[in-house]
Amino acid sequence: MAILKHIPVKNRYYSSAVEYLTCQFDEYTNKPIFDEKGRIMEREEYLIEGVNCEVDTFGAECIETNRFYGKNNAVNDVKAHHYIISFDPTDNITLEEALAFGKEWLCVFAPGHQAVIAAHPDGHHGSKNMHVHIVLNSVRKYAGKQEQWHYKPCEWKQGCKHRSTGKMMHYAKKWVMRKCLIQGYEQVDLLTKKHRDDYWVEKRLMKSNAKDGVGMTSNKELIRNTIDKLIPAVKSFDQLVECLINIYGWEIRVTDKTVTFTMPDMKRGIRGNKLGDGYGKAELMERIDVAIKEKAVAEAKRIAEEKAREEARIEAERKAMSERAEQKRKEELSQKKRKLAFERNGIQFEYFMANSNSDDWNSDYAKYLMAEKITDFDAKSIEELSKPILTKEEFERKQIEEQQKEICKKAHELWNDTLNNIDGLVYPHKREYLNYLEEIRYRKASTLTLQQVKEPILSFEEFNEMMERESARPVEAVGNVQDAVVVKDAEEIEETIGIEKNPTEDLEVQDISILESTVEEVAVMEPVIERPLTIGERAKEISTVIRNDYGRYDNVPVKVKAELFQFSVDDFEADMKLHSLVLKELNVRMYSSELYDDYMSIVDATDKKKLGELQKVDHYSKEKRWNQSR
């Protein structure tokens, strides 16, 4: 059975409170107990803790807070409040549990205050009961929270003083009683006025009322409990009176200021103000109004919570349905992708094996097929999986088109370079090379094969060499004819010396030797005609002689140049080409006018006959030179 006491403290020495909580004092004289050396003795067993401050500096911190807010300057000001919560000696409670009980009470009824809380197991009057001391600074350091027992904002505002009102003590005592009942501690009625005089009077009253069959409960407690139970259910004071009369059979007398309650087994009624704080007429009406407001707020809160729960449920169902639909869609999509990937890989494998077994195996097509194999179908889109795989013919046709585009581009570049940088006068095959490039540029890709587009484009040097080889083929044919003539002459010689060819008879050794000697004589008499040098080979020989004998072209005399070149009037273009090729082999660069002057100087050094014939031909007219250069 826990009780709650309140003691206002006007002493400005806050450290005295800490000393009282930690040291031994006489319970009758309230004086400290000293040991044989004159030192105050510390309590044998206790627990102490500071809230919003430290225990050792509790006094200094309280004084600093008072000065900051300008409070507790007068002598009669209440400097601190001392609350005591005492438990029944039979209650099985430890120091830690008692200290936690006091801290929880402080958080509810005096939040924001600097306080020290101490738990002692040595109660007064030899009871040795557990009790808790709560000493708090009257000035609130931090803002609190508005509660139903507060009247003014100063009761929860920061920097204001704590007020221990009757309404606050009423709720504080009810809180202590309810907490003790929940935790299974012994509890008495703390709301009777008699209890305020003496704790033991209430206990004797409870024992005397045990004969009513309710147990250790007084009539006042029954009346209070009944009223407390009906207040949340009624809408007015008159309805409360009607319920008590009709339901419980009580006799109630109501005046302008008071109300008296009489239960059926009572001889005399009890006024409401005798039941404790909160049971007078005006207080009951106020409590009913507050209960109605709280009920309305609670109902609105309940409706809002129910609505929120319903919305949350609907939202959860919608979300779950959406997730299920999304999961189903993903599964169907994955199944579709798996099927497409399987079919696509089958086609890819078929094409790959067909390409591998074919005679014209295409390595580029094989690389393409390997890249088209699907390993992770979930990472691919439907469009990528549905894209058809090219057959070998389609791939090669596409490859031909791409190759032809590149060839056209390169042929165009070579065409421009040849047109701008190669002199047609020096290189007579310029026109044929340009026609060759034009043919490559404008040929249709649909008429080409893969082997044709893979053939490289000839450079001008390569094309020029090819043309020279083609022009040299008739000379080789003449050489073959001459060989044939030699063989024919040998046959005629054989006929003159009387050798007859008889394939069926064996020749005698003497005849064979005669034949061999005759052939050797014919070979000596008729030498085999050698193949003439080409213009390029002759230019290399002339440049080699000039480089070995004279070092530079400028050092060669004109007469020596005429002997080396040995121009012919039959082919003017060949003479000019020979002259240009020699200069090219020697890395000699000349302008057109210088080239002409040098050539004419060589011509002047030749015999007059050839010069006259050259003049008759008039190869150097402007029109002729323009046509040749073009």
C-alpha positions as CSV (number, residue, x, y, z in Angstrom):
1,M,0.0,0.0,0.0
2,A,1.8,3.1,-1.3
3,I,1.1,6.6,-0.2
4,L,2.2,10.0,-1.6
5,K,3.3,13.0,0.4
6,H,4.3,16.5,-0.6
7,I,6.6,18.9,1.4
8,P,7.3,22.4,0.1
9,V,10.9,23.5,0.8
10,K,11.9,27.1,1.3
11,N,15.5,26.4,2.2
12,R,17.8,27.9,-0.3
13,Y,20.5,25.4,0.4
14,Y,19.8,22.6,-2.1
15,S,22.9,20.7,-1.0
16,S,21.1,20.0,2.3
17,A,18.6,17.9,0.4
18,V,21.3,15.8,-1.1
19,E,22.9,15.4,2.3
20,Y,19.6,14.3,3.8
21,L,19.2,11.7,1.0
22,T,22.7,10.2,1.4
23,C,23.4,10.5,5.1
24,Q,21.8,9.2,8.4
25,F,19.3,11.5,10.3
26,D,17.3,10.9,13.5
27,E,13.7,10.2,12.5
28,Y,12.2,12.1,15.4
29,T,14.5,15.1,15.8
30,N,15.6,15.1,12.1
31,K,19.2,15.8,13.1
32,P,22.2,14.2,11.5
33,I,23.9,11.3,13.2
34,F,27.7,11.5,13.7
35,D,30.3,8.8,14.4
36,E,32.9,8.8,17.2
37,K,35.1,11.2,15.1
38,G,32.4,13.7,14.7
39,R,31.7,13.0,11.0
40,I,28.2,12.6,9.7
41,M,27.4,8.9,8.9
42,E,26.4,7.8,5.5
43,R,23.3,5.7,5.0
44,E,24.0,1.9,4.9
45,E,21.9,1.2,1.8
46,Y,20.4,3.6,-0.8
47,L,20.3,4.4,-4.5
48,I,20.4,8.0,-5.8
49,E,20.3,9.4,-9.3
50,G,20.0,12.9,-10.9
51,V,17.5,13.9,-13.5
52,N,18.5,16.8,-15.8
53,C,21.5,17.4,-13.5
54,E,24.3,15.6,-11.6
55,V,23.8,14.6,-8.0
56,D,27.1,16.2,-6.8
57,T,26.3,19.5,-8.5
58,F,22.6,19.6,-7.9
59,G,22.7,22.7,-5.7
60,A,24.9,24.7,-8.0
61,E,22.9,23.8,-11.1
62,C,19.6,24.8,-9.4
63,I,21.0,28.1,-8.3
64,E,22.3,28.8,-11.8
65,T,18.8,28.0,-13.3
66,N,17.2,30.3,-10.7
67,R,19.5,33.2,-11.6
68,F,19.0,32.6,-15.3
69,Y,15.2,33.0,-15.1
70,G,15.3,35.4,-12.1
71,K,13.3,33.2,-9.8
72,N,13.4,32.2,-6.0
73,N,15.0,35.5,-4.9
74,A,12.6,36.1,-1.9
75,V,13.0,34.4,1.4
76,N,9.4,33.0,1.4
77,D,9.6,31.6,-2.1
78,V,9.3,27.8,-2.4
79,K,12.8,26.8,-3.6
80,A,12.1,23.1,-4.0
81,H,9.4,20.4,-3.7
82,H,9.9,17.2,-1.8
83,Y,7.7,14.2,-2.7
84,I,7.7,10.9,-0.9
85,I,6.3,7.7,-2.2
86,S,6.1,5.0,0.6
87,F,5.4,1.4,-0.1
88,D,3.9,-1.2,2.2
89,P,6.5,-3.2,4.3
90,T,5.0,-6.4,2.9
91,D,5.6,-5.4,-0.7
92,N,8.4,-7.3,-2.4
93,I,10.2,-4.4,-4.1
94,T,13.9,-3.8,-4.7
95,L,15.8,-0.5,-4.6
96,E,16.1,-0.5,-8.4
97,E,12.4,-1.0,-8.9
98,A,11.5,1.7,-6.3
99,L,13.9,4.1,-8.0
100,A,12.4,3.4,-11.4
101,F,8.9,3.9,-9.9
102,G,9.9,7.4,-8.7
103,K,11.5,8.3,-12.0
104,E,8.4,7.3,-13.9
105,W,6.2,9.4,-11.6
106,L,8.6,12.4,-12.1
107,C,8.4,12.1,-15.9
108,V,4.6,12.3,-15.7
109,F,3.9,15.0,-13.1
110,A,7.1,17.1,-13.0
111,P,8.9,16.9,-16.4
112,G,11.6,19.4,-17.3
113,H,12.7,19.9,-13.7
114,Q,16.1,19.4,-12.2
115,A,15.7,16.7,-9.5
116,V,17.4,14.0,-7.5
117,I,15.7,10.7,-6.7
118,A,16.8,8.5,-3.9
119,A,15.4,5.1,-2.8
120,H,15.7,4.1,0.9
121,P,14.8,0.7,2.4
122,D,14.6,2.0,6.1
123,G,11.2,3.5,6.8
124,H,10.2,5.4,9.9
125,H,8.4,4.1,13.0
126,G,10.3,0.8,12.7
127,S,8.3,-0.2,9.6
128,K,11.4,-0.6,7.5
129,N,9.4,-0.1,4.4
130,M,10.8,0.9,1.0
131,H,10.2,4.6,0.1
132,V,11.4,7.0,-2.6
133,H,12.4,10.7,-2.1
134,I,12.0,13.1,-5.1
135,V,13.5,16.5,-4.5
136,L,13.1,18.9,-7.5
137,N,13.9,22.5,-8.2
138,S,10.7,24.6,-8.2
139,V,11.9,26.4,-11.4
140,R,11.3,24.4,-14.6
141,K,14.5,24.2,-16.7
142,Y,12.9,22.6,-19.8
143,A,9.4,23.0,-21.2
144,G,6.9,20.3,-20.1
145,K,3.7,19.0,-21.6
146,Q,0.2,20.2,-20.9
147,E,-1.9,17.7,-18.9
148,Q,-5.5,17.6,-17.8
149,W,-4.6,18.7,-14.3
150,H,-3.0,22.0,-15.4
151,Y,-4.9,25.2,-15.1
152,K,-2.5,27.8,-16.5
153,P,0.3,27.8,-19.1
154,C,2.8,28.5,-16.4
155,E,2.3,25.0,-15.1
156,W,4.1,23.5,-18.1
157,K,6.0,26.5,-19.6
158,Q,9.8,26.7,-19.5
159,G,11.2,29.0,-16.8
160,C,8.1,28.9,-14.7
161,K,7.6,27.4,-11.2
162,H,6.0,24.1,-10.3
163,R,2.5,24.2,-8.7
164,S,1.5,21.4,-6.5
165,T,-2.3,21.9,-6.8
166,G,-5.1,19.8,-5.4
167,K,-6.1,18.6,-8.8
168,M,-2.5,17.7,-9.6
169,M,-2.2,15.7,-6.3
170,H,-5.5,14.0,-7.0
171,Y,-4.3,12.7,-10.3
172,A,-0.8,11.9,-8.8
173,K,-2.4,9.8,-6.1
174,K,-4.7,8.0,-8.5
175,W,-1.6,7.3,-10.7
176,V,0.2,5.8,-7.7
177,M,-2.8,3.7,-6.7
178,R,-3.3,2.4,-10.2
179,K,0.4,1.7,-10.7
180,C,0.6,-0.3,-7.4
181,L,-2.5,-2.3,-8.3
182,I,-1.0,-3.2,-11.7
183,Q,2.3,-4.2,-10.2
184,G,0.6,-6.2,-7.4
185,Y,1.6,-4.0,-4.4
186,E,-0.6,-3.4,-1.4
187,Q,-2.7,-0.2,-1.8
188,V,-5.0,1.9,0.3
189,D,-7.4,4.7,-0.6
190,L,-5.3,7.8,-0.9
191,L,-8.2,10.1,-2.0
192,T,-10.1,10.4,1.4
193,K,-9.6,13.5,3.5
194,K,-9.1,11.4,6.6
195,H,-6.1,9.9,5.0
196,R,-4.6,13.3,4.8
197,D,-4.6,13.5,8.6
198,D,-3.2,10.1,9.3
199,Y,-2.3,7.1,7.1
200,W,-3.2,4.6,9.8
201,V,-6.7,6.0,10.3
202,E,-7.6,4.9,6.7
203,K,-6.2,1.5,7.3
204,R,-8.4,1.0,10.4
205,L,-11.4,2.3,8.5
206,M,-10.8,-0.3,5.8
207,K,-10.6,-3.1,8.4
208,S,-13.9,-1.9,9.9
209,N,-15.6,-2.0,6.5
210,A,-14.5,-5.6,5.7
211,K,-17.9,-6.8,6.9
212,D,-19.7,-5.4,3.7
213,G,-18.4,-8.4,1.8
214,V,-16.3,-6.4,-0.6
215,G,-13.1,-6.9,1.3
216,M,-10.8,-4.3,2.6
217,T,-12.7,-1.5,0.8
218,S,-14.6,1.4,2.4
219,N,-18.0,2.9,1.3
220,K,-16.3,6.0,0.1
221,E,-14.1,4.0,-2.2
222,L,-17.2,2.1,-3.5
223,I,-18.9,5.4,-4.2
224,R,-15.8,6.9,-5.9
225,N,-15.2,3.8,-8.0
226,T,-18.9,3.7,-9.1
227,I,-18.8,7.4,-10.1
228,D,-15.5,7.0,-11.9
229,K,-17.0,4.2,-13.9
230,L,-20.1,6.1,-14.9
231,I,-18.5,9.5,-15.7
232,P,-17.1,8.3,-19.2
233,A,-20.6,6.9,-20.1
234,V,-22.9,9.8,-19.2
235,K,-23.4,13.1,-21.1
236,S,-24.5,15.4,-18.2
237,F,-24.6,15.6,-14.4
238,D,-28.4,14.9,-14.4
239,Q,-27.9,11.7,-16.4
240,L,-25.2,10.6,-13.8
241,V,-27.7,11.2,-11.0
242,E,-30.4,9.2,-12.9
243,C,-28.1,6.3,-13.5
244,L,-27.0,6.1,-9.9
245,I,-30.7,6.2,-8.7
246,N,-32.2,3.8,-11.3
247,I,-29.3,1.3,-11.8
248,Y,-27.8,1.1,-8.3
249,G,-30.7,2.3,-6.2
250,W,-28.9,5.1,-4.5
251,E,-30.5,8.1,-2.8
252,I,-29.0,11.3,-4.0
253,R,-29.8,14.8,-2.8
254,V,-28.7,17.6,-4.9
255,T,-28.5,21.3,-3.9
256,D,-27.2,24.4,-5.6
257,K,-23.6,23.7,-4.5
258,T,-23.5,20.2,-3.0
259,V,-24.5,16.6,-3.8
260,T,-24.9,13.8,-1.2
261,F,-24.7,10.1,-2.1
262,T,-26.4,7.4,0.0
263,M,-26.1,3.8,-0.8
264,P,-28.9,1.3,0.1
265,D,-27.0,-0.1,3.1
266,M,-26.0,3.2,4.5
267,K,-27.8,5.1,7.2
268,R,-26.3,8.5,6.4
269,G,-25.2,9.8,3.1
270,I,-21.8,11.2,2.2
271,R,-21.3,14.5,0.5
272,G,-19.3,14.6,-2.6
273,N,-16.7,17.0,-1.2
274,K,-16.1,14.5,1.6
275,L,-15.1,11.8,-0.9
276,G,-12.0,13.7,-2.0
277,D,-11.0,16.1,-4.7
278,G,-13.0,15.8,-7.8
279,Y,-16.3,14.6,-6.3
280,G,-18.1,17.8,-5.5
281,K,-21.0,19.0,-7.6
282,A,-19.0,21.5,-9.6
283,E,-16.0,19.2,-9.9
284,L,-18.2,16.3,-11.1
285,M,-19.8,18.6,-13.7
286,E,-16.4,19.7,-14.9
287,R,-15.1,16.1,-15.0
288,I,-18.2,15.1,-17.1
289,D,-17.5,17.9,-19.6
290,V,-13.9,17.0,-19.8
291,A,-14.9,13.3,-20.2
292,I,-17.3,14.3,-23.0
293,K,-14.6,16.2,-24.8
294,E,-12.1,13.4,-24.3
295,K,-14.7,10.9,-25.5
296,A,-15.3,13.0,-28.6
297,V,-11.6,13.4,-29.3
298,A,-11.1,9.6,-28.6
299,E,-14.0,8.8,-31.0
300,A,-12.6,11.1,-33.6
301,K,-9.2,9.5,-33.1
302,R,-10.7,6.1,-33.3
303,I,-12.6,6.9,-36.5
304,A,-9.5,8.4,-38.0
305,E,-7.4,5.4,-36.9
306,E,-10.0,3.0,-38.3
307,K,-10.2,5.0,-41.5
308,A,-6.4,5.0,-41.7
309,R,-6.3,1.2,-41.1
310,E,-8.9,0.7,-43.8
311,E,-7.0,2.8,-46.2
312,A,-3.8,1.0,-45.3
313,R,-5.5,-2.3,-45.8
314,I,-6.9,-1.3,-49.2
315,E,-3.5,0.1,-50.2
316,A,-1.8,-3.1,-49.0
317,E,-4.3,-5.2,-51.0
318,R,-3.8,-3.0,-54.1
319,K,-0.1,-3.1,-53.7
320,A,-0.2,-6.9,-53.2
321,M,-2.4,-7.3,-56.2
322,S,-0.1,-5.1,-58.3
323,E,2.9,-7.1,-57.1
324,R,1.2,-10.4,-58.0
325,A,0.2,-9.0,-61.4
326,E,3.7,-7.7,-62.0
327,Q,5.2,-11.0,-60.9
328,K,2.9,-12.9,-63.2
329,R,3.7,-10.6,-66.1
330,K,7.5,-11.1,-65.4
331,E,7.0,-14.8,-65.4
332,E,5.1,-14.8,-68.6
333,L,7.6,-12.5,-70.2
334,S,10.5,-14.7,-69.0
335,Q,8.7,-17.8,-70.4
336,K,8.2,-16.0,-73.7
337,K,11.9,-14.9,-73.8
338,R,13.0,-18.4,-73.0
339,K,11.0,-19.9,-75.9
340,L,12.3,-17.2,-78.3
341,A,15.9,-17.7,-77.2
342,F,15.6,-21.5,-77.6
343,E,14.2,-21.2,-81.1
344,R,16.8,-18.6,-82.0
345,N,19.7,-20.6,-80.7
346,G,18.4,-23.6,-82.7
347,I,18.4,-21.6,-85.9
348,Q,21.8,-20.2,-85.1
349,F,23.2,-23.7,-84.5
350,E,21.7,-25.0,-87.8
351,Y,23.2,-22.1,-89.8
352,F,26.6,-22.5,-88.1
353,M,26.8,-26.2,-88.9
354,A,25.7,-25.6,-92.5
355,N,28.4,-22.9,-92.8
356,S,31.0,-25.3,-91.3
357,N,30.2,-28.1,-93.6
358,S,30.1,-26.0,-96.8
359,D,33.1,-25.8,-99.2
360,D,33.1,-21.9,-99.2
361,W,33.3,-21.5,-95.4
362,N,32.9,-17.8,-94.4
363,S,34.8,-16.9,-91.2
364,D,33.0,-13.6,-90.9
365,Y,29.7,-15.3,-91.0
366,A,30.8,-17.7,-88.4
367,K,31.8,-14.9,-86.1
368,Y,28.5,-13.2,-86.7
369,L,26.6,-16.5,-85.7
370,M,28.7,-16.9,-82.6
371,A,27.8,-13.3,-81.5
372,E,24.1,-14.0,-82.2
373,K,24.0,-16.9,-79.6
374,I,21.8,-16.0,-76.6
375,T,23.2,-17.0,-73.2
376,D,21.2,-14.7,-70.9
377,F,17.7,-14.3,-72.3
378,D,16.4,-12.4,-69.3
379,A,18.8,-9.5,-70.1
380,K,17.5,-9.3,-73.7
381,S,14.3,-7.6,-74.9
382,I,11.6,-9.1,-77.0
383,E,12.7,-7.1,-80.0
384,E,16.2,-8.4,-79.7
385,L,15.1,-12.0,-79.3
386,S,12.6,-11.6,-82.2
387,K,15.2,-10.2,-84.6
388,P,15.8,-12.8,-87.4
389,I,19.2,-14.3,-88.0
390,L,20.6,-13.6,-91.4
391,T,21.2,-16.5,-93.7
392,K,24.6,-17.0,-95.3
393,E,23.4,-15.4,-98.6
394,E,21.8,-12.4,-96.8
395,F,24.9,-11.9,-94.7
396,E,27.2,-12.1,-97.7
397,R,25.0,-9.7,-99.7
398,K,25.1,-7.3,-96.8
399,Q,28.8,-7.8,-96.5
400,I,29.2,-7.2,-100.3
401,E,27.2,-3.9,-99.9
402,E,29.3,-2.7,-97.0
403,Q,32.6,-3.7,-98.7
404,Q,31.4,-2.0,-102.0
405,K,30.7,1.2,-100.0
406,E,34.2,1.2,-98.6
407,I,35.7,0.4,-102.0
408,C,33.8,3.2,-103.6
409,K,35.0,5.6,-101.0
410,K,38.6,4.5,-101.5
411,A,38.3,4.5,-105.3
412,H,37.0,8.1,-105.1
413,E,39.9,9.2,-103.0
414,L,42.4,7.5,-105.4
415,W,40.6,9.1,-108.4
416,N,41.0,12.6,-106.9
417,D,44.6,12.0,-106.0
418,T,45.4,10.6,-109.5
419,L,43.6,13.5,-111.2
420,N,45.3,16.2,-109.2
421,N,48.8,14.8,-108.4
422,I,49.8,12.6,-111.4
423,D,51.1,14.1,-114.6
424,G,49.5,12.5,-117.7
425,L,52.5,13.6,-119.8
426,V,54.9,11.5,-117.7
427,Y,52.5,8.6,-117.1
428,P,50.6,7.7,-120.2
429,H,48.4,5.2,-118.4
430,K,46.7,7.9,-116.3
431,R,43.5,7.8,-118.5
432,E,43.3,4.0,-118.3
433,Y,43.7,4.1,-114.5
434,L,41.0,6.7,-114.1
435,N,38.6,4.6,-116.2
436,Y,39.5,1.6,-114.0
437,L,38.6,3.6,-110.9
438,E,35.4,4.9,-112.4
439,E,34.4,1.3,-113.3
440,I,34.9,0.2,-109.7
441,R,33.1,3.2,-108.3
442,Y,29.9,2.8,-110.3
443,R,29.6,-1.0,-110.4
444,K,26.4,-2.4,-108.8
445,A,26.8,-4.4,-105.6
446,S,24.0,-6.8,-106.7
447,T,26.2,-8.1,-109.6
448,L,29.3,-8.7,-107.5
449,T,30.5,-11.7,-105.6
450,L,32.2,-11.7,-102.2
451,Q,35.5,-12.6,-103.8
452,Q,35.3,-9.7,-106.1
453,V,34.7,-7.1,-103.4
454,K,37.5,-8.5,-101.3
455,E,40.0,-7.9,-104.1
456,P,42.2,-4.9,-103.3
457,I,42.1,-1.8,-105.5
458,L,45.4,-1.4,-107.4
459,S,47.4,1.7,-106.8
460,F,48.6,3.7,-109.7
461,E,52.1,2.2,-109.5
462,E,50.6,-1.3,-109.5
463,F,48.3,-0.5,-112.3
464,N,51.1,1.0,-114.4
465,E,53.3,-2.1,-113.9
466,M,50.4,-4.3,-114.9
467,M,49.9,-2.2,-118.1
468,E,53.7,-2.4,-118.9
469,R,53.7,-6.2,-118.5
470,E,50.7,-6.4,-120.8
471,S,52.5,-4.2,-123.4
472,A,55.6,-6.4,-123.2
473,R,53.8,-9.7,-124.1
474,P,54.0,-9.2,-127.9
475,V,57.8,-8.9,-127.7
476,E,57.9,-12.3,-126.0
477,A,55.8,-13.7,-128.7
478,V,58.3,-12.5,-131.3
479,G,61.0,-14.2,-129.4
480,N,59.1,-17.5,-129.5
481,V,58.7,-17.1,-133.3
482,Q,62.4,-16.6,-133.7
483,D,63.1,-19.8,-131.7
484,A,60.7,-21.6,-134.0
485,V,62.6,-20.2,-137.0
486,V,65.9,-21.6,-135.5
487,V,64.3,-25.0,-135.1
488,K,63.1,-24.9,-138.6
489,D,66.5,-24.1,-140.0
490,A,68.0,-26.9,-138.0
491,E,65.6,-29.3,-139.7
492,E,66.5,-28.0,-143.1
493,I,70.2,-28.6,-142.3
494,E,69.5,-32.1,-141.3
495,E,67.8,-32.7,-144.6
496,T,70.8,-31.3,-146.6
497,I,73.3,-33.5,-144.9
498,G,71.1,-36.6,-145.7
499,I,69.7,-37.5,-142.3
500,E,66.3,-39.0,-142.6
501,K,64.0,-39.1,-139.7
502,N,62.6,-42.6,-139.2
503,P,60.8,-43.0,-135.9
504,T,60.7,-46.8,-136.1
505,E,64.4,-47.3,-136.6
506,D,67.2,-46.6,-134.1
507,L,69.9,-44.1,-135.1
508,E,73.5,-45.2,-135.2
509,V,75.9,-43.6,-132.8
510,Q,77.9,-42.1,-135.7
511,D,74.8,-40.4,-137.2
512,I,73.9,-39.0,-133.8
513,S,77.3,-37.5,-133.3
514,I,77.2,-35.9,-136.7
515,L,73.8,-34.5,-136.0
516,E,75.0,-33.0,-132.7
517,S,78.0,-31.3,-134.3
518,T,75.9,-29.9,-137.0
519,V,73.4,-28.4,-134.5
520,E,76.2,-26.8,-132.6
521,E,77.6,-25.2,-135.7
522,V,74.1,-23.9,-136.6
523,A,73.7,-22.5,-133.1
524,V,77.0,-20.7,-133.5
525,M,76.2,-19.3,-136.8
526,E,72.6,-18.1,-135.8
527,P,72.6,-16.5,-132.3
528,V,69.3,-16.4,-130.5
529,I,67.7,-12.9,-130.6
530,E,67.4,-11.5,-127.0
531,R,64.2,-9.7,-125.7
532,P,64.6,-5.9,-125.9
533,L,64.6,-3.8,-122.7
534,T,61.5,-2.1,-121.6
535,I,61.5,1.7,-121.0
536,G,61.6,1.3,-117.3
537,E,64.5,-1.1,-117.4
538,R,66.4,1.2,-119.8
539,A,65.7,4.2,-117.5
540,K,67.1,2.3,-114.5
541,E,70.3,1.4,-116.5
542,I,70.8,5.0,-117.6
543,S,70.2,6.3,-114.0
544,T,72.7,3.7,-112.6
545,V,75.4,4.9,-115.0
546,I,74.8,8.5,-114.2
547,R,74.8,7.9,-110.5
548,N,78.0,5.8,-110.6
549,D,80.0,7.9,-113.0
550,Y,78.9,11.4,-112.3
551,G,77.1,11.3,-109.0
552,R,74.4,13.9,-109.9
553,Y,72.4,14.6,-113.0
554,D,73.6,18.2,-113.2
555,N,77.2,17.0,-113.6
556,V,76.5,15.0,-116.8
557,P,77.5,16.8,-120.1
558,V,75.0,17.2,-122.8
559,K,76.9,15.0,-125.3
560,V,77.0,12.2,-122.7
561,K,73.3,12.6,-122.1
562,A,72.7,12.3,-125.9
563,E,74.8,9.1,-126.1
564,L,73.0,7.6,-123.0
565,F,69.5,8.4,-124.1
566,Q,69.9,7.6,-127.9
567,F,66.5,9.1,-128.8
568,S,64.4,7.7,-131.6
569,V,62.2,9.8,-133.9
570,D,59.7,7.0,-134.3
571,D,58.1,7.3,-130.8
572,F,58.1,10.8,-129.3
573,E,56.0,9.8,-126.3
574,A,58.5,6.9,-125.5
575,D,61.4,9.4,-125.7
576,M,59.7,11.8,-123.3
577,K,58.8,9.0,-121.0
578,L,62.3,7.7,-120.9
579,H,63.6,11.2,-120.1
580,S,61.1,11.6,-117.3
581,L,61.7,8.2,-115.8
582,V,65.4,8.8,-115.6
583,L,64.8,12.0,-113.7
584,K,62.4,10.2,-111.4
585,E,65.0,7.5,-110.7
586,L,67.6,10.2,-109.9
587,N,65.0,12.1,-107.7
588,V,65.5,15.2,-109.9
589,R,62.5,17.6,-109.9
590,M,62.0,20.1,-112.7
591,Y,59.2,22.4,-113.8
592,S,57.6,21.8,-117.2
593,S,59.7,24.6,-118.8
594,E,62.9,23.2,-117.3
595,L,62.0,19.7,-118.4
596,Y,61.4,20.9,-122.0
597,D,64.7,22.9,-122.1
598,D,66.7,19.9,-120.8
599,Y,65.1,17.6,-123.3
600,M,65.7,20.0,-126.2
601,S,69.4,20.4,-125.2
602,I,69.8,16.6,-125.5
603,V,68.0,16.6,-128.9
604,D,70.3,19.4,-130.1
605,A,73.3,17.3,-129.3
606,T,72.1,14.5,-131.6
607,D,72.9,14.4,-135.3
608,K,71.3,17.1,-137.6
609,K,69.3,14.5,-139.5
610,K,67.4,13.4,-136.6
611,L,66.9,16.9,-135.5
612,G,65.5,17.9,-138.9
613,E,63.1,15.0,-138.8
614,L,62.0,15.9,-135.3
615,Q,61.4,19.5,-136.5
616,K,59.3,18.3,-139.4
617,V,57.1,16.3,-137.1
618,D,56.5,19.3,-134.8
619,H,55.6,17.3,-131.7
620,Y,55.8,20.3,-129.4
621,S,52.9,22.3,-130.7
622,K,50.7,23.8,-128.1
623,E,47.7,21.8,-129.1
624,K,49.6,18.5,-129.2
625,R,51.1,19.1,-125.7
626,W,47.7,20.0,-124.3
627,N,46.2,16.8,-125.7
628,Q,49.0,14.7,-124.4
629,S,48.9,16.2,-120.9
630,R,45.2,15.8,-120.8
